[in-house]
Amino acid sequence: MMWIDDYEALNATEKTDFRRLVNLLLYRTYLLRNVYDDQKKMLDLNRDYRTAHRLFSILQGYFSLAGWDLYQDSSYGVIYLRNQFDSNHARFDAFTTKFLYVLRLIYEEQRGQVELYHDVRTDTNTVFQKMVAFGLVKSNQRVSSSILEAEKVLSRYQVLAKLDGAWNSDGNELLIYPTILFFLPNSEIDSLSRRLQELTLKTGQTEEAEEGDEAP
């Protein structure tokens, strides 16, 4: 295996970077070429991506041995993992799945207007209003904590970033990364839409039944 020889040829610092990147990819699944720097208030080159790009063949060989495929899309600047056995999937709750779905729609709507880094800007209120419009939540539903949790979970997987400051429950300015195109590709949007409609219908029927039980 040539990648093993290439790994042995690395110096101590490069081997440390390799081990760190392996763990980072297993934790986040995705690496972006450009990420938002809260101090600079702008997108900046991600050093981890640059290092992973340089060590890509070694990382790819290592992950392949462990049952993972490592891919790189240079157009969008994304390096990501896929399990060869279609296992080890992240499991999201229903609300986070709905939130992700609407983020993907927003990204698609603004995709023709994106700049060099393929990022789309939005905010919590816009996402929530679209969720209401699609019947995924009710306008009077208290979802602040669910939204905050969904945003934090999706930020872990590099789907989005918070602009300007810490996370808060009153609303956040968001940056949707091109990662979302790989997280939820076009081929899966229709299927997810149908599942969400079924889930929303079942939830509505359950709520109606509960209201009927409580009625005098």
N, C-alpha and C positions, 0 to 999 in steps of 0.2 A: 504494500500500500504506500504509494508515493507521499500521501499527506503525512504519514508518520515520520518519514525522513525529513520532510519540510518542517514539521513541528520540532524535531530534534535539532534542526539547524537554527531555531530561534534563540535569541538571547534571553536572559532571565526576565527582563522587563516585558518582552513580547509574550513569553509564556504566561506571565501574570495577567497580561491583558487578555490573552486567549481564554484562560480560566474564568475571568470576570465576565467576558462576553458570552460564554456558554451559559453561565448562570443567569445573566441578564435576558438572553433570548428565551430561556426556559420560563422565566418569570413573566416577561412582557409579550412574548411571541413576535413582536414587531420592533424594528429599529428604523428610525427615520433619518434621512440625510439632513433635514432642516427642522429644528424644533424651536419653539418660542422661548426666548430668554426674558424672564420677568424683569431683570435688572436693566437690560438694554432696551426693553419694550419693542422687540422686533424678533423676526425669525433669524436664527443663526446656525451656522454649520455645526452639526453634531459630531464631536470627536469620536464617539463610540462607533458611529456609522463609518466614518473614514477608516478607523482601525479594522472594523469588521470587513470592509471592502478589501483592504490590503491582505487580510488573513482569510479571505473568503474560501479558497479552495481547501484550506486546512480545516476550517469550521465545517464545511460541507462534508468532507470525508469523515470527520468525527461524528457528526449528527447522523449520517447515513448508517454508520455502524450501530448506532443506538436506536435505529428505526424511525428517523426523522429525515425529511427532505428540507433543505435550505434553499430558498429562492432569493433572487435579487431583481427588482424592476428598476432599472436606471432612469427610465422616463419620469417616474413619480418619486424616485429616491426612497424606496422601501425594501428592506431586507426582512424576510419573514420565514417562519417555520410551519411545516405541515406534517402531521403524523402519518406514517406509512400504513398504519393499521386502523386509521380513522377512529382513534381513541384519544383519551386525554383532552376532551373538549371542555372549555369553560362553560359553566352552566349559569345562566342569568335568570333572575326572577321575571315574572310577566311584565312588570312595569319597565324594567331596564330594557327588555326586548322591544317594547313599544317605543321607548325613548330612542333607541338605536335606529329603529325603522324610520322614524320621523327625521332624525339627523341625516339619514341616507337620502331621503327625499329632498331635504333642503339642499344638500350637497349637489344632487343631480340638477335641481332647479338653477343653481348658481354656477354650475360647472363651466359654462361658457364664458363666465365673467372672471374666473379665477386668474390670478397673476402667475408669476414665474414659479412660485413654490407650490401651486395647486392647493392652496388652503382656502377655506371658506369661513367667513365670520358670521356669527349669529349670536343669539342670547337666549337665556332660559325662557323668557316670556314668549318669544317667537315660537320656540319648540312646543311649549305648553299649549299655546293657542292653536297650533296645527294639530296637536293631539286631540284637542276638543273638536276641531273641525272634522276630523276623521272618525269621530265617535269612539276614540280609544279611552278617553276619560271624560268625566262630566265637568262642566265649567265651575261648579261649586264644590268640587271634590278637593279635599285637603291633601295635597301631594308634595308639599315643600320638602319634607324629609326624604320621600322617595326619589324626587328629582335630584336632590343633593347626593344621595347614595349612588344613583345611576351615573351621574357625572363623574364622581370619584372613581367608580369601577371602570368606566370607559376610558378615563384618563390613564389608568394603569396600563391599559393595552394600547396606548398611543393613538386612540381614535380621536381624542380631542384634548385641548389644553384650556386652562383658565387664563384669561387675560387680566392683567392688572390686579394683583393682590391675592389674598387668600380666598378659599371657597367660603361661600355664605349661602344661607337658605333663602335670602330675599331676592336672589337673581344674580346670574353670572354672565359676563361677556365671554363668549366661547369662540375657539378656533377649531374648526373641523379639519383634521388632517386627511391627506389622500389615502391613508391607511384604511379608511372606511370602504374604499372600493374593493379592497381585498378581504376585509372583514365580512362584508355583505355584498358579494358580486351581483351583477345584473341577473344572473341565472337563478338566484335564490330569492329575489325581491317578491315575485308573484306568489311563490310558495309561502313565504313568510306572511304576506298580506292576507292570504286565505286563512292561515292559522290564527292570525290575530283577529280576524273577523269572527271566526268560530269561537275564539276565547271570549271576545267581547259579548257575543250573543249569549253564551252560557252564563257569563257573569251577570248580565242584565236579567236573565230568567231567574237566577238564584236570588237576586235582590228583590224582584217582584214577588217571588214566593215568600220571602221573609217578611216583606211589607204586608202581604196578605195574611200571614199568621198573626201579625201584631195588630191588625185592624180590629176595632171593637165590633 
